[in-house]
Amino acid sequence: MRVTKDILNYLKVSSIYIIKGNDIHTCIPVEVEKDIWKISTDTSGLDGVALVRLRCDGQEYYFKVRILEQTESENFSFTYRVQMNDDREKNLFLLELANIEGKLRGWDKRKEERFEIGFDEARIRMFRLKGYEQKVIVNKLTLPCVLNDVSFGGAKLTTVDSRFPKERPVFLYLSFTEPIEQVFIPAKIRNVSLRELEGQVAATLSLEFEDAPIAYKQRVADFISRKKTGGV
């Protein structure tokens, strides 16, 4: 499994180090497959047995590793294959990774499903939006918008402007509560529909997300769950 910055942020991983003797080096896991990890660090020539120290959600975890080989080097970045030797600690972290991997597969299968939001106060609360007014950023211009509907793979919104060519990159900026969180989502405009609204030209944009963060997808999943159970 590829370990992205988004995954590390979702797991609340604040720091990762590889410890060899008395030396401590910053490192980043880039791929995990069972007990074999690929890690990237700024240090060359590492070998033998070491420790990986990982700080996650305020707690520290230590993983005993054996450095198998250096596989890549580029611009002062060195990639190693290491083998985890501590089953107890390894399983704690791998369980979280496996959980995320399963979620991502399930969400990807449902990415075309749409769920209406609009001005409906109950839906706004269930989605944990701060309010109906959100923001879309187009060509460095920040505009107010209303979410018509959302999905794992895109969204439809209405905003006040008319200069939106198809395929233009935009950012959807959503503000959530419980917990308070701001999420930026890169997207492209796939369709534009214009209409007059209270003397202004309003545009309804259909967006396709390029790489929505896990934090957003989890919000959508929680919203779907609340809709099914009628919870708020």
N, C-alpha and C positions, 0 to 999 in steps of 0.2 A: 504494500500500500504506500502510495506517495504521501509524505507528510508535509503539508503546506503550512505557510504562515497562518492561514485562516484556521486550520485545525489546531495549531498550537495556541492561538488566541482563544479559540472556543474552549479549550481545555484549561485556560488560564495558566499556561506555562510562561513563567516570567524569566527564567534563566536556565541554561543547560551548560554544564562544564564537563570536560574529560580530565581526570586527575591521573597523572603518571608520576609516581615518586613524589617529589616536593613541588612539582610544576602543575599549574592549573591552566587549562586552555578552554576558551569559549568554543562551543561546538553546536551544530544544528543537525538533528536527524532529518534526512531527506527521503528515506525509504525504509519500511519495516516489513519483513516477511518472516513470520514466526520468530525464531531466535536469532536471525541474522538481520542486523541493522546496517544501513549506510549512513555514515555521519560525515559532515563537512566541518573542517576547522582551518585555522590559519597557520597551523604548525605542520611541518614535514618531519618524516623520519620516526614517527611513533610506531612502537611495536610492543609485543609481549602482553602482559596483563595490566589492566587499568580499571578505574572506576568512572562511571558516568554519574554525575550529580544533577538531579533535575528538581527544580522548584515549581510546584504545580498547586495553584489555588491555596497558597500559604503554607503548604507542606513540602518537605524535602524527601526525595527518594534517591537511593543509591543503587546502582546496577553494576555488578561485577561483569567485566567484559574481557574477552581476549581479542586483541587486534590481529586480524587475519592477514590483511594486505592493504597497501595503498593502491587505489584503483585509478585516481585521476588527480591532476594538478593543473591549475589555471589561475593566473593573476593572484598569486598568494593565497589561493584556496585549495585545500587538499582534502580529497575524499577517501574514506577508509571503509572497508567491510569489517564489522566487529561482530563477535558472537556473544550473546548474553548467557551468563553462567548462573544467575541467581533466579530460580524459578518463582520464588515467592514475590519478589519485587517486580520481576519482569511481567508476571501475570496481572498485577494491579494496573499497570499502565496499558498493557496490550488489551485488556478487557475494555478500557475506555476507547481505544482506537478501533477495536472490532465493533463496538456499539455505534460509533460514528460512521464507519464504513457501511454497516447495515442500513442506517438511516439514509445515507446519501443514495444508496441504490434504490430504496423505496421511494424517496422523494423524486428521483429522476424518472421513475415509471409514471409518476402522477403530475409531471411538470406542465401538462396541457390543461389540467382541470382549473376552472376559474371559480372564484368565490367573491360574491358581491360585498362591497363595503358602502361606498357612497356617503350619504348624510345620515344613515341609520345609526342612531346613538347606541343601540344595543350591540351592533356589529363592531362599531368603533371601540367600545369597551372590551368586547371579547377579543379583539385583535390587539388590545392594549396600546392603541395609538394615543398620543397625548391629546389629539383633537382631530377634527375632520380636515383642518388645513395643514397640508404638508408642503414639501418643497421639491422642485425639480430645477436642476442646474443645466442650462443650455448655453454653450459658448461663453462661459464665465458669468452669465446673467442668471441670478437666482429668482425664480418665479414661484408664487403660491400655487398650489394645486390641490385637487381633491381626488382621492383614489376611488375610481369606479369599481374596479375589481382587482384581485391579486391572484397569483398562482406561484408555484415554485419556480417557474421559468420565465415569468414576465408579469406585466401589470398594464392596466388601462387607467388613464388619468385624464382629468380636464383641467386646463389652465387658461390664462388670459393672454393670448398672443396669437399670431397667425403665421409666423415665419419659422416653420419647422419642416425643412426638407427631409424626405425619407433617408434612412441610413445614418442620419446624423448621430454621433455619440452624445449621450446625455448622462447625468447622474441623478438618480432618485435619492432624496435625502429624507429619511423617515425618523420621526421622534417617537419613542415608545416609553411606556411606564411599566412599573412592576416587573423587573427593575427598570430604572431610568436608563435609557440607551439610545444612542444615535447611530443609525446604520446608513452607510453610503453604498449604493448599488449601481455599478456601471451598466449601461444599457444602450441599445440602438433603437431608433424610431422605425417601426415597421409599417405603420399606417397613420394617416392624419385625416381627421374629419373636422371641418369648420362649421360653426353655426353662430348666429347672433344671440347673445344672452345679456339682457338688461342693458341694451345699447352698446355692448362691447362684442368684439369677435372672440369667441371662445374656441379653443382647439382641444379636441379629444385625441390623445396620443396612445397608440398601442405600442408598448415597449417589449422588447425581447432582452432579457438579462444576459450579459456576457459571462459573468461568473458571480452569481449572488452569494454573499457570505453565508456561512452556516447559521450565524445568529439570526438572519432574516428567515431562512428556511425553517428553523426551529419555531419561530414566531408563527409562521403559516401553519405548521403542523399542530401547534398548541391551539390555534384559532379553530381549526377543523375539529379537533377533539372537543372543544367547548361547545361548538355548534351542535355536535351529535348528542352531547349530554345535557345541553341546555344550561351549562354552567356559565358563570360570569367571573 
